[in-house]
Amino acid sequence: MLFCEMADELLNLRVHNRLSSQLLSRLLALRHWNELKLAKRSGVARSVVSAHLSGQRPIRPQHLAAYLRVLDRHERAAFLSTWLRDNLDHELIRDLLDGTKTDSMPALEENRRRMLDWWATAIAHDSKLAKTFNHLY
């Protein structure tokens, strides 16, 4: 009976931030940072950073913005990309990144990279933009 209850609990556990927590962990390692340093730099409580990295708590838009502010340009785009994949439907992501395609940007991948860079930089500068995603997931 106890085994069945434990199995039910395990099935109900949801791991959040599968991709973004892995990438954030790798970025911390590359920077030789720990959770405390990320918490201090981003302004996110250490316990929240720990919960994000372990997948116990979803990364909400306000925390996304805080993390993006402490990352460099390439890291921001990569982190936003993984966060979007963790939180949004593939169709929504495609619409978000492909919606501004023009004839002057024929390469779809180049356009997506530019849009990720634009969104990540904009969110890092104005955390209110991150709240836009609240309505999408």
MARMAR-746555 format. One record per residue (C-alpha): x, y, z; residue number from 1. Coordinates in Angstrom, 3 decimals, always signed. Last residue first. Layout:
[rec [X, Y, Z], NUM],
...
***
This chain:
[rec [+1.118, +29.960, -20.558], 137],
[rec [+0.500, +32.886, -22.880], 136],
[rec [-1.036, +35.467, -20.568], 135],
[rec [+1.901, +35.481, -18.176], 134],
[rec [+4.218, +35.896, -21.194], 133],
[rec [+3.461, +39.602, -21.439], 132],
[rec [+4.700, +39.835, -17.848], 131],
[rec [+8.223, +39.640, -19.260], 130],
[rec [+7.651, +43.037, -20.866], 129],
[rec [+7.213, +44.563, -17.407], 128],
[rec [+10.807, +43.523, -16.678], 127],
[rec [+12.073, +46.375, -18.834], 126],
[rec [+15.808, +46.352, -19.619], 125],
[rec [+16.334, +42.578, -19.376], 124],
[rec [+13.015, +42.045, -21.156], 123],
[rec [+14.134, +44.229, -24.080], 122],
[rec [+17.519, +42.503, -24.318], 121],
[rec [+15.951, +39.038, -24.288], 120],
[rec [+13.252, +40.025, -26.779], 119],
[rec [+15.753, +41.579, -29.225], 118],
[rec [+18.249, +38.723, -28.952], 117],
[rec [+15.501, +36.179, -29.454], 116],
[rec [+14.242, +38.196, -32.442], 115],
[rec [+17.716, +38.389, -33.973], 114],
[rec [+18.286, +34.665, -33.521], 113],
[rec [+14.877, +33.909, -35.024], 112],
[rec [+15.600, +36.115, -38.047], 111],
[rec [+18.938, +34.399, -38.595], 110],
[rec [+17.217, +31.024, -38.405], 109],
[rec [+14.599, +32.102, -40.967], 108],
[rec [+17.169, +33.311, -43.491], 107],
[rec [+15.451, +35.749, -45.835], 106],
[rec [+15.883, +38.806, -43.667], 105],
[rec [+15.373, +41.736, -46.086], 104],
[rec [+12.269, +39.998, -47.392], 103],
[rec [+10.716, +40.369, -43.953], 102],
[rec [+10.081, +38.068, -41.004], 101],
[rec [+8.424, +39.905, -38.135], 100],
[rec [+6.105, +37.166, -36.930], 99],
[rec [+8.760, +34.472, -37.053], 98],
[rec [+9.907, +34.696, -33.439], 97],
[rec [+6.596, +35.142, -31.634], 96],
[rec [+4.647, +33.032, -34.119], 95],
[rec [+7.182, +30.207, -33.829], 94],
[rec [+7.115, +30.412, -30.044], 93],
[rec [+3.328, +30.316, -30.030], 92],
[rec [+3.301, +27.264, -32.317], 91],
[rec [+5.826, +25.425, -30.125], 90],
[rec [+3.615, +25.890, -27.067], 89],
[rec [+5.153, +27.941, -24.316], 88],
[rec [+6.833, +27.307, -20.981], 87],
[rec [+9.900, +25.098, -21.281], 86],
[rec [+10.544, +26.030, -24.911], 85],
[rec [+10.239, +29.725, -24.020], 84],
[rec [+12.678, +29.295, -21.135], 83],
[rec [+15.139, +27.531, -23.429], 82],
[rec [+15.028, +30.357, -25.972], 81],
[rec [+15.231, +33.008, -23.252], 80],
[rec [+18.355, +31.337, -21.879], 79],
[rec [+20.014, +31.152, -25.292], 78],
[rec [+19.208, +34.785, -26.097], 77],
[rec [+20.420, +35.964, -22.693], 76],
[rec [+23.621, +33.888, -22.861], 75],
[rec [+24.510, +35.480, -26.183], 74],
[rec [+23.987, +39.023, -24.860], 73],
[rec [+25.610, +38.575, -21.462], 72],
[rec [+23.664, +37.389, -18.442], 71],
[rec [+22.903, +39.423, -15.317], 70],
[rec [+19.799, +41.198, -16.642], 69],
[rec [+18.412, +37.975, -18.157], 68],
[rec [+18.261, +36.409, -14.695], 67],
[rec [+16.138, +39.259, -13.309], 66],
[rec [+13.840, +39.231, -16.353], 65],
[rec [+13.265, +35.476, -16.015], 64],
[rec [+12.598, +36.019, -12.324], 63],
[rec [+9.810, +38.489, -13.135], 62],
[rec [+8.501, +36.118, -15.835], 61],
[rec [+8.153, +33.163, -13.454], 60],
[rec [+10.748, +30.398, -13.400], 59],
[rec [+8.754, +27.376, -12.298], 58],
[rec [+9.548, +25.850, -8.904], 57],
[rec [+10.960, +22.462, -7.970], 56],
[rec [+13.100, +22.246, -11.101], 55],
[rec [+16.337, +21.971, -9.139], 54],
[rec [+17.764, +25.180, -10.590], 53],
[rec [+14.525, +27.071, -10.030], 52],
[rec [+14.184, +25.875, -6.428], 51],
[rec [+17.783, +26.905, -5.712], 50],
[rec [+17.229, +30.335, -7.251], 49],
[rec [+14.070, +30.695, -5.132], 48],
[rec [+15.945, +29.750, -1.947], 47],
[rec [+18.676, +32.233, -2.847], 46],
[rec [+16.179, +35.074, -3.203], 45],
[rec [+16.282, +36.756, -6.622], 44],
[rec [+18.164, +40.077, -6.761], 43],
[rec [+19.985, +39.009, -9.904], 42],
[rec [+23.564, +39.605, -8.760], 41],
[rec [+23.014, +38.452, -5.169], 40],
[rec [+20.994, +35.380, -6.144], 39],
[rec [+23.435, +34.438, -8.894], 38],
[rec [+26.319, +34.726, -6.404], 37],
[rec [+24.444, +32.627, -3.844], 36],
[rec [+23.558, +29.936, -6.351], 35],
[rec [+27.210, +29.483, -7.336], 34],
[rec [+29.286, +31.216, -9.956], 33],
[rec [+32.379, +29.941, -11.772], 32],
[rec [+31.116, +31.696, -14.921], 31],
[rec [+31.083, +28.454, -16.901], 30],
[rec [+29.523, +26.632, -13.940], 29],
[rec [+26.794, +29.243, -13.575], 28],
[rec [+26.083, +29.056, -17.297], 27],
[rec [+25.803, +25.280, -17.080], 26],
[rec [+23.336, +25.520, -14.192], 25],
[rec [+21.293, +28.120, -16.105], 24],
[rec [+21.235, +25.803, -19.107], 23],
[rec [+19.977, +22.875, -17.068], 22],
[rec [+17.387, +25.021, -15.289], 21],
[rec [+16.216, +26.421, -18.629], 20],
[rec [+15.754, +23.030, -20.251], 19],
[rec [+13.700, +21.215, -17.632], 18],
[rec [+12.267, +24.414, -16.137], 17],
[rec [+9.690, +22.679, -13.972], 16],
[rec [+9.676, +19.050, -12.884], 15],
[rec [+6.192, +17.961, -12.059], 14],
[rec [+5.483, +15.549, -9.262], 13],
[rec [+2.096, +13.841, -9.619], 12],
[rec [+3.560, +10.578, -10.911], 11],
[rec [+5.966, +10.498, -7.987], 10],
[rec [+3.100, +10.940, -5.530], 9],
[rec [+1.166, +8.073, -7.118], 8],
[rec [+4.235, +5.816, -6.897], 7],
[rec [+4.647, +6.734, -3.230], 6],
[rec [+1.011, +5.846, -2.528], 5],
[rec [+1.389, +2.539, -4.363], 4],
[rec [+4.555, +1.696, -2.386], 3],
[rec [+2.795, +2.446, +0.908], 2],
[rec [+0.000, +0.000, +0.000], 1],
***
